[in-house]
Amino acid sequence: MSRIGKNPVAVPAGVSVTIEGQSVTVKGPKGELAWTLAEEVEITQDGQELKISVRSDTARARSMWGLSRSLVNNMVVGVTKGFEQTLELVGVGYRAALKGQSLSMQLGFSHDVDIPPPPGISFVVPKQTEVKINGIDKQLVGETAARIRRIRPPEPYKGKGVRYAGEQVRRKEGKKK
């Protein structure tokens, strides 16, 4: 029995959920998201709650049960509050700025790195060394943050690079004399 899957998903006021077969569409104040559930699970709306259950008791059905519940819950949270990921730039001369909608970063290369935002994602640069990635799709926000981090990941000797906010970088000892 899935501890995550058996919990209902609360639908707050101002959010509408449409269920057509296996596809679920969630509309809220921040936008609209859609997802097609696996065939092993079924979703029902009971008032202001969404309940997800399994159709058969197989290993795949049980694993899809908790996953489907988490994805639907993330859709509901995304259209009401949205998601945000914060990146920090650590290093001398490392800085970020907005050029229109796209993000322009100086990361120690001979050129600036310009990143256009994917549809549904917006960048905010509160400080030169901090980048916030906002959106309603949790997966897309995380993937965009990971792609930006992959350009210059933190290195273990000085800790320079792009890191997630609060990330602990494992440091190595330098050369011995």
N, C-alpha and C positions, 0 to 999 in steps of 0.2 A: 504494500500500500504506500503510495507516494504521500509524504508529509506535505510537500509543496502543492501537488496537484489537487488534493482534497479541499484546500482552502478556496473559498469563493473569491472572485474579483469584484470589489465594490466599484460601482459606477457612480461618480459624483454628479451633482446637478449641473446641467449645461453640457453634458456629454451624451451623445447618442450613439448607440451601437446597432449595426445592421448585420444580421446573420443570414447568409444565403448558402445553404449547403455547408461546405467546409470553409468558405471564405468569410472573414470577419472584417468589417469596416468600422472604424472608430472615428467620430468627428467631435472636435472640441473647439475651445476658443483659440488655440494656437495652430490648428490645422487638422488634417485628415490623414489617417494611416490605414493600410489594409494588409491582411495576411491570410494565407491559405493554410489551414491546419492539416496535419497528417490524417490519413484515413482511419487510423487506429483509435482516434479520440473523437468525441462529439461534444459540442458546446450548446448550452441552453441558457436562455435569459429568464431569470426569475425575479421580476420586479426591478430593483436597482442592483441586482447581483448577477454575475455570470458564473455558471457552474460548468466545469469541464470534467468529463468522465471518460473511462475507457470502454471500448466496445467488446474487447476480448482480453483475456488475462495472459498475454504473451510478454516476453521480455522487452520487445520493441514498443509495445503498446504502453507498458509502464514507464519506459524512459521518455516517450513522447508526451505522456500525461503531464509530468512536471514541467517539461520544456514548454509545452503549449500554454500552460497556465502562466509561466513567467513572461513569455512573449506577449500575451494578451494584457497582462498587468503593466508591462513596460509601455505598451501602446496607450493605455488609459492614462498613465502618469505622464507620458510624453505630450499628449494633446492638452493636458491641463497645466502642468508645471514646466515641462521641457527638461532637457538634460544639458549639463555643462561639464566640460573637461578643461582643466587648467594646465598649461605647460610653462616651465621656467627655462630661461636661457641663461646658462652659467658659463662665463668665459669673458676674457678681456676683448672688448669690441663686438661682442655678440649682442645684437639688438633686433627688434622687430618693429614694423610700422605698417599701417594700412595704406594701400594705393588703390583708391576707389573701394571696391569690394574685396579685392585680393590681398593676401598677406605677403609682405616683402620682408625677408630676413637676411641679415648679415651674419654669417656663421663661420667666418674665417676662410672662406673660399675666395677665389679671385673675382667672383661675381656675386651679385645678390641672388637669392633664391626666391622666386615669386610663385605663390601657390594660389590658384583660383579656387574659390569655395565650391564644393559640390552643391547641387540643388538641395535646398532645405537646411543648409549649414551657413552660419554667419560667424565671422571672426570679430573679436573685440580685443584691443590692445590697451589695457589700463596703464601699464608701465612699459618702458622699452624692453624690459627683460621678462615680460609676462604676456602670455597669449591665452585668451579664453575662447573656446570653441563651443558654440551654442547650437541646439537643434532639437527637433521633436523625436527623431529616431535614435534610440540609444546605440544601436549597432553602428550607424553611420557616424555618430559623434566619436565613438571610440576608435573606429577605423581611421577617420581623418586625423585624430590625435596620434595614432600609431604611425601613420605615414609621415607626418611632420617630424616625429621623434626619430624615425629611421634615417632621415637625411643626415643628422649628426648626433648619434647616440652618445650618452655620457661615457667618457673614457675613464679607466680605473686609476690612472696615476695622478691627474690633477682634478678630475671630476668635471672637466669642461664638456659642454654639449647641451642638448635639449633633453629635459627630463620632465616627468609628470610632477605636479605639485606634491610635495611631501615624500617623494621617492628617495629611498636611501640607496646611494651608490656605493658598492663595495670597492674600497680603495686598496691599492697594492702599495707595497713599500718600494721606494726607488732603489737606485743602484747603491751598493755598499762601497765605501772607500777602502 
